[in-house]
């Protein structure tokens, strides 16, 4: 496995740990999808908020299915922070109204980035451990 794959995809835990990772990924991804959708519905013209909302939607979808998980988690965390720092937010519903909710979401995104996608993800199918079977030679 090349160096960048080892850095991005270090482990793929199964069992209870893998189930916990998929639940955490789903919670953050669904939150990003809902927030991005509400901001897109509220904003009728192309603004920086619209761009951040589209990024949150795309990264949230990638995070939900577990594709490019570390990158998607970083983008979701950055989008959440950028949406909170934006003073001209035109979103009807703001799931990140308080600083505590933003800090919690960014912390969870950082945890996903560090823990990896888990065994129940597309990343695990693409970049997970492989089993190499060596067959003995037929001729001694």
C-alpha positions as CSV (number, residue, x, y, z in Angstrom):
1,X,0.0,0.0,0.0
2,X,1.4,3.4,-0.9
3,X,2.3,6.0,1.7
4,X,-0.7,8.3,1.2
5,X,-3.1,5.3,1.7
6,X,-1.4,4.3,4.9
7,X,-1.8,7.9,6.2
8,X,-5.4,8.3,5.2
9,X,-6.6,4.7,5.9
10,X,-4.8,3.2,8.8
11,X,-7.3,0.9,10.4
12,X,-10.7,-0.6,9.6
13,X,-12.1,-1.9,12.9
14,X,-15.0,-4.4,12.8
15,X,-17.5,-5.5,15.3
16,X,-18.6,-3.0,18.0
17,X,-15.9,-0.5,17.1
18,X,-16.9,-0.5,13.4
19,X,-20.6,-0.1,14.3
20,X,-19.7,2.8,16.6
21,X,-17.8,4.5,13.7
22,X,-20.6,4.1,11.3
23,X,-23.1,5.6,13.8
24,X,-20.8,8.5,14.4
25,X,-20.2,9.0,10.7
26,X,-24.0,8.9,10.0
27,X,-24.8,11.4,12.8
28,X,-22.3,14.0,11.5
29,X,-23.2,13.3,7.9
30,X,-26.9,13.6,8.3
31,X,-26.4,16.8,10.3
32,X,-24.3,18.3,7.5
33,X,-26.8,17.2,4.9
34,X,-29.7,18.8,6.7
35,X,-27.8,22.0,7.4
36,X,-26.6,22.3,3.8
37,X,-30.1,21.6,2.5
38,X,-31.7,24.3,4.7
39,X,-29.0,26.8,3.6
40,X,-29.5,26.0,-0.1
41,X,-33.2,26.4,0.2
42,X,-32.9,29.7,2.0
43,X,-30.3,31.2,-0.4
44,X,-31.6,32.0,-3.9
45,X,-28.4,33.4,-5.4
46,X,-24.8,32.2,-5.6
47,X,-23.0,33.4,-2.5
48,X,-20.2,32.0,-0.3
49,X,-22.8,30.5,1.9
50,X,-24.2,28.6,-1.1
51,X,-20.7,27.3,-1.9
52,X,-20.2,26.2,1.7
53,X,-23.6,24.5,1.7
54,X,-22.9,22.6,-1.5
55,X,-19.5,21.5,-0.1
56,X,-21.3,20.4,3.1
57,X,-23.8,18.4,1.1
58,X,-21.2,16.7,-1.0
59,X,-18.8,16.0,1.9
60,X,-21.8,14.8,4.1
61,X,-22.9,12.4,1.4
62,X,-19.3,11.0,1.1
63,X,-19.0,10.7,4.8
64,X,-22.4,8.9,5.0
65,X,-21.3,6.2,2.6
66,X,-17.7,6.1,3.8
67,X,-15.9,7.2,0.7
68,X,-12.7,9.3,1.2
69,X,-13.7,9.5,4.9
70,X,-10.8,11.5,6.3
71,X,-11.0,14.1,3.6
72,X,-14.8,14.3,3.9
73,X,-14.7,14.6,7.7
74,X,-12.2,17.5,7.3
75,X,-14.3,19.3,4.8
76,X,-17.5,18.9,6.9
77,X,-15.7,20.3,9.9
78,X,-14.3,23.2,8.0
79,X,-17.8,23.9,6.5
80,X,-19.4,23.8,9.9
81,X,-16.9,26.2,11.3
82,X,-17.1,28.5,8.3
83,X,-20.9,28.6,8.4
84,X,-20.8,29.5,12.1
85,X,-18.2,32.3,11.5
86,X,-20.3,33.7,8.7
87,X,-22.1,36.8,10.0
88,X,-24.4,37.0,7.0
89,X,-26.0,33.6,7.4
90,X,-29.4,33.5,5.6
91,X,-30.3,29.9,6.6
92,X,-33.8,29.5,7.9
93,X,-32.8,26.8,10.3
94,X,-29.3,26.9,11.9
95,X,-28.3,23.6,13.6
96,X,-25.1,25.3,14.8
97,X,-26.5,28.3,16.6
98,X,-24.2,27.9,19.6
99,X,-20.5,27.7,19.9
100,X,-20.8,24.5,21.9
101,X,-22.6,22.7,19.1
102,X,-19.9,23.9,16.6
103,X,-17.1,22.8,18.8
104,X,-18.8,19.4,19.4
105,X,-19.3,18.9,15.6
106,X,-15.7,19.8,14.8
107,X,-14.4,17.6,17.5
108,X,-16.4,14.6,16.2
109,X,-15.2,15.3,12.7
110,X,-11.6,15.3,14.0
111,X,-12.2,12.0,15.7
112,X,-13.5,10.5,12.5
113,X,-10.5,11.9,10.6
114,X,-8.2,10.2,13.2
115,X,-10.0,7.0,13.7
116,X,-10.7,6.2,10.1
117,X,-13.8,5.0,8.3
118,X,-14.2,1.6,9.9
119,X,-14.9,-1.7,8.3
120,X,-18.4,-0.8,7.2
121,X,-17.5,1.7,4.5
122,X,-16.6,1.9,0.9
123,X,-13.1,2.9,1.9
124,X,-12.7,-0.4,3.6
125,X,-13.7,-2.2,0.4
126,X,-11.3,-0.2,-1.7
127,X,-8.3,0.3,0.6
128,X,-8.8,-2.3,3.4
129,X,-6.6,-5.2,4.3
130,X,-6.1,-7.9,1.7
131,X,-5.6,-11.6,2.1
132,X,-2.9,-13.1,-0.1
133,X,-3.1,-16.8,-0.6
134,X,0.1,-18.6,-1.6
135,X,-0.4,-21.9,-3.2
136,X,2.3,-24.6,-2.9
137,X,3.9,-25.6,-6.2
138,X,2.5,-28.7,-7.8
139,X,6.0,-30.0,-8.7
140,X,8.4,-30.6,-5.8
